């Protein structure tokens, strides 16, 4: 099975010019290297802040609207993601409990099975 693990954005990750520290990047690289070595990672990427993005909003038969970022509700935004191979949701949850957290242990990961 495949699972998407979404790293929820924070006010810090949405701030202009945000860059994780060298130590945080090294810790995440080590974790990702382990996942690659285990054959778990299908794809893993970080995203820029919502200030660099847009939303396309569909409302009935009207022409879709394009809304430029940034977007106000950081709890609804994604800062990065993994697509992982796993045997079960429980297995991936246990694995992701080991993930380094650059948000000083205040971050949120959302894990969902990918519809196959």
Residue pairs with C-beta under 8 A, 6 or more apart in sequence:
1 85
1 86
1 87
1 88
1 113
1 114
1 116
2 42
2 83
2 84
2 85
2 86
2 113
2 114
2 116
3 83
3 84
3 85
3 86
3 89
3 92
3 111
3 112
3 113
3 114
4 81
4 82
4 83
4 84
4 111
4 112
4 114
5 81
5 82
5 83
5 84
5 92
5 96
5 109
5 110
5 111
6 78
6 80
6 81
6 109
6 110
6 111
6 112
7 46
7 78
7 79
7 80
7 81
7 107
7 108
7 109
8 74
8 75
8 77
8 78
8 79
8 107
8 108
8 109
8 110
9 49
9 50
9 74
9 75
9 77
9 78
9 79
10 74
10 79
10 103
10 106
10 107
11 74
12 18
12 103
13 49
13 74
13 79
13 103
14 49
14 50
14 51
14 70
14 74
14 77
14 79
15 49
16 49
16 51
18 49
20 28
20 102
21 102
24 100
24 102
27 100
27 102
28 100
28 102
30 100
31 98
31 99
31 100
32 41
32 44
35 41
35 44
35 82
35 84
35 95
39 85
40 84
40 85
40 86
40 95
41 82
41 83
41 84
41 85
42 83
42 84
42 85
43 81
43 82
43 83
44 80
44 81
44 82
44 83
45 80
45 81
46 79
46 80
47 78
47 79
47 80
47 81
49 69
49 70
50 69
50 70
50 71
50 77
51 69
51 70
52 69
53 69
53 71
54 66
54 67
54 68
54 69
55 66
55 67
55 69
55 71
56 64
56 65
56 66
56 67
57 64
57 65
57 66
57 67
58 64
59 65
71 77
75 108
83 114
84 92
84 95
86 92
86 95
89 111
89 113
92 111
93 111
96 109
96 111
99 109
101 107
